[in-house]
């Protein structure tokens, strides 16, 4: 069980590079996000809370929460943590703009 996470009596595998359902997701899946959702998604790996993200992006904290809910729903993610891990993994493509999302 090295590297596994014990959750509620079951074992879940950590997410990230090298395996799992996120590793098989194609970057083109991000095309379902609006430009503002992509902007929020792109800053998630920085580890800031909703209040800090709102200040940084010049939007209300409530709007950040709404974008995060929409991002996780559209991408079929389970949590903000999964979104942040995926965003960190795809950070180069996100910085490249829409053309960077065409990579598999």
N, C-alpha and C positions, 0 to 999 in steps of 0.2 A: 504494500500500500504506500510505498514511497512516492511522495508528490501528490497523492490523492487528498481530497478534502472530505472529511466526515460531516454529513449533513443529515440531521433527523433520522439517524439509524441507517442511512444509505450512504453510498460513496459516489461522489461526483468527480469527474476528471476536471482538472483546471483547464481554462480556456487559454488560447494563445497560439503562437506560431508553432507549427509542427503537427497539428492534428485537431480533431474535433470538428463540430459542425460549422464553426466560424471560418476555419481554414479552407473549407470547400466553397464558401460564399464567393461569388464573383464580384469584382469591383463595380461592374456595370449595374449591379443592384442599387447602387447609390443614385442612379438616375431618377428614381422615384421620389427623391427628396427635393424640396424646394431650395432655391438659392440660400435663403436664410437658414433653413434646416442644415444645409451643408456647412454653412458658416459656424453654427453652433456645434455640429458634429466634429468639425475640424479643430476646435479648441478644447474638446473634452479631455484629451490626454494630459493637459496642463494641470489637472487635479484641482481646479478651482471649484468652489461651491456655486450654487445658483445665483446668489447675490453678487459674487465677484464676476461671474460670467455676464450677468445683466449689466453691470457697470461697464465692463470692458466692451460689450457689444452695443451699448446705448439703448437697451430695451428693458422692459419691466421684468422683474424676477418671475412673475406669473407667466410671462410670455416665454421665458427660458424653460419653465416647467412644461408648458404646452408643447414647445418644440421637442423637448426630450421625450415626452410621451408619444408624440407623432413619429419621431425617428425610430424608437424601439418597436412600435407597432408596425410601421411600414417595412422594417428590415427583419421582422420576426425575432427580435432579440428579447431576452428575458429580463434585462436590467440595464441600468445606466453603466454599470461596470463592464458588461459585455460591449456596450456601445463605445466606451472609452478604450477598451483593449483593441477593438476593431479599428477605431479611428487612429490609434497609435501605429498599428500595423500598416495602415494605408496612408500614413501621413505624407509620404512623397507624392503619391497620386493626387491627394487632396490639394496639395500646394500647386500641382501642375494644372489645376482647373479641370474643366469638362473633358479635355482630351485625355487626361490621366486616368479617367474612369473607364476607358475602353479596354484597359489591360485585363486579362483573365485572372 
